[in-house]
């Protein structure tokens, strides 16, 4: 299945700034709010369903057996046409 990048941003941040960003994402997920990601004039809003596939991966890029670059990836995936038909009390 081909992949279409809808939004992307990459920048250097301090660990503290990354933690703050992740806390904001976590708070919005916990509250069931939409996530709006923005950079410059580019933005996208997503409604993350209650149940998602969550992947955590640590990988090394570079020469085999030599020093390289380590990366930590956190990924949420869900079907684009997923519906949240869970029972809840408002």
Contact map, one row per residue, 1 for C-alpha under 8 A:
111000000000000000000000000000000000000000000000000000000000000000000000000000000000000000
111100000000000000000000000000000000000000000000000000000000000000000000000000000000000000
111110000000000000000000000000000000000000000000000000000000000000000000000000000000000000
011111000000000000000000000000000000000000000000000000000000000000000000000000000000000000
001111110000000000000000000000000000000000000000000000000000000000000000000000000000000000
000111110000000000000000000000000000000000010000000000000000000000000000000000000000000000
000011111000000000000000000000000000000001110000000000000000000000000000000000000000000000
000011111100000000000000000000000000000000000000000000000000000000000000000000000000000000
000000111110000000000000000000000000001000000000000000000000000000000000000000000000000000
000000011111000000000000000000000000000000000000000000000000000000000000000000000000000000
000000001111100000000000000000000000000000000000000000000000000000000000000000000000000000
000000000111110000000000000000000000000000000000000000000000000000000000000000000000000000
000000000011111011000000000000000000000000000000000000000000000000000000000000000000000000
000000000001111111000000000000000000000000000000000000000000000000000000000000000000000000
000000000000111111100000000000000000000000000000000000000000000000000000000000000000000000
000000000000011111110000000000000000000000000000000000000000000000000000000000000000000000
000000000000111111111000000000000000000000000000000000000000000000000000000000000000000000
000000000000111111111100000000000000000000000000000000000000000000000000000000000000000000
000000000000001111111110000000000000000000000000000000000000000000000000000000000000000000
000000000000000111111111000000000000000000000000000000000000000000000000000000000000000000
000000000000000011111111100000000000000000000000000000000000000000000000000000000000000000
000000000000000001111111110000000000000000000000000000000000000000000000000000000000000000
000000000000000000111111111000000000000000000000000000000000000000000000000000000000000000
000000000000000000011111111100000000000000000000000000000000000000000000000000000000000000
000000000000000000001111111110000010000000000000000000000000000000000000000000000000000000
000000000000000000000111111111000000000000000000000000000000000000000000000000000000000000
000000000000000000000011111111100000000000000000000000000000000000000000000000000000000000
000000000000000000000001111111111110000000000000000000000000000000000000000000000000000000
000000000000000000000000111111111110000000000001000000000000000000000000000000000000000000
000000000000000000000000011111111000000000000000000000000000000000000000000000000000000000
000000000000000000000000001111111000000000000000000000000000000000000000000000000000000000
000000000000000000000000000111111100000000000001010000000000000000000000000000000000000000
000000000000000000000000000111111110000000000010000000000000000000000000000000000000000000
000000000000000000000000000110011111000000001111000000000000000000000000000000000000000000
000000000000000000000000100110001111100000001111000000000000000000000000000000000000000000
000000000000000000000000000000000111110000111100000000000000000000000000000000000000000000
000000000000000000000000000000000011111000111000000000000000000000000000000000000000000000
000000000000000000000000000000000001111111110000000000000000000000000000000000000000000000
000000001000000000000000000000000000111111100000000000000000000000000000000000000000000000
000000000000000000000000000000000000011111100000000000000000000000000000000000000000000000
000000000000000000000000000000000000011111100000000000000000000000000000000000000000000000
000000100000000000000000000000000000011111110000000000000000000000000000000000000000000000
000000100000000000000000000000000001111111111000000000000000000000000000000000000000000000
000001100000000000000000000000000001110001111100000000000000000000000000000000000000000000
000000000000000000000000000000000111100000111110000000000000000000000000000000000000000000
000000000000000000000000000000000111000000011111000000000000000000000000000000000000000000
000000000000000000000000000000001110000000001111100000000000000000000000000000000000000000
000000000000000000000000000010010110000000000111110100000000000000000000000001000000000000
000000000000000000000000000000000000000000000011111100000000000000000000000001000111000000
000000000000000000000000000000010000000000000001111100000000000000000000000000000001000000
000000000000000000000000000000000000000000000000111110000000000000000000000001000000000000
000000000000000000000000000000000000000000000001111111000000000000000000000111000000000000
000000000000000000000000000000000000000000000000001111100000000000000000000111000000000000
000000000000000000000000000000000000000000000000000111110000000000000000011110000000000000
000000000000000000000000000000000000000000000000000011111000000000000000111100000000000000
000000000000000000000000000000000000000000000000000001111100000000000001111000000000000000
000000000000000000000000000000000000000000000000000000111110000000000001110000000000000000
000000000000000000000000000000000000000000000000000000011111000000000111100000000000000000
000000000000000000000000000000000000000000000000000000001111100000000111000000000000000000
000000000000000000000000000000000000000000000000000000000111110000011110000000000000000000
000000000000000000000000000000000000000000000000000000000011111000011110000000000000000000
000000000000000000000000000000000000000000000000000000000001111101111000000000000000000000
000000000000000000000000000000000000000000000000000000000000111111110000000000000000000000
000000000000000000000000000000000000000000000000000000000000011111000000000000000000000000
000000000000000000000000000000000000000000000000000000000000001111100000000000000000000000
000000000000000000000000000000000000000000000000000000000000011111110000000000000000000000
000000000000000000000000000000000000000000000000000000000000011011111000000000000000000000
000000000000000000000000000000000000000000000000000000000001111001111100000000000000000000
000000000000000000000000000000000000000000000000000000000001110000111110000000000000000000
000000000000000000000000000000000000000000000000000000000111100000011111000000000000000000
000000000000000000000000000000000000000000000000000000000111100000001111100000000000000000
000000000000000000000000000000000000000000000000000000011110000000000111110000000000000000
000000000000000000000000000000000000000000000000000000111100000000000011111000000000000000
000000000000000000000000000000000000000000000000000001111000000000000001111100000000000000
000000000000000000000000000000000000000000000000000001110000000000000000111110000000000000
000000000000000000000000000000000000000000000000000111100000000000000000011111000000000000
000000000000000000000000000000000000000000000000000111000000000000000000001111100000000000
000000000000000000000000000000000000000000000001101110000000000000000000000111110100000000
000000000000000000000000000000000000000000000000000000000000000000000000000011111100000000
000000000000000000000000000000000000000000000000000000000000000000000000000001111100000000
000000000000000000000000000000000000000000000000000000000000000000000000000000111110000000
000000000000000000000000000000000000000000000000100000000000000000000000000001111111000000
000000000000000000000000000000000000000000000000100000000000000000000000000000001111100000
000000000000000000000000000000000000000000000000110000000000000000000000000000000111110000
000000000000000000000000000000000000000000000000000000000000000000000000000000000011111000
000000000000000000000000000000000000000000000000000000000000000000000000000000000001111100
000000000000000000000000000000000000000000000000000000000000000000000000000000000000111110
000000000000000000000000000000000000000000000000000000000000000000000000000000000000011111
000000000000000000000000000000000000000000000000000000000000000000000000000000000000001111
000000000000000000000000000000000000000000000000000000000000000000000000000000000000000111
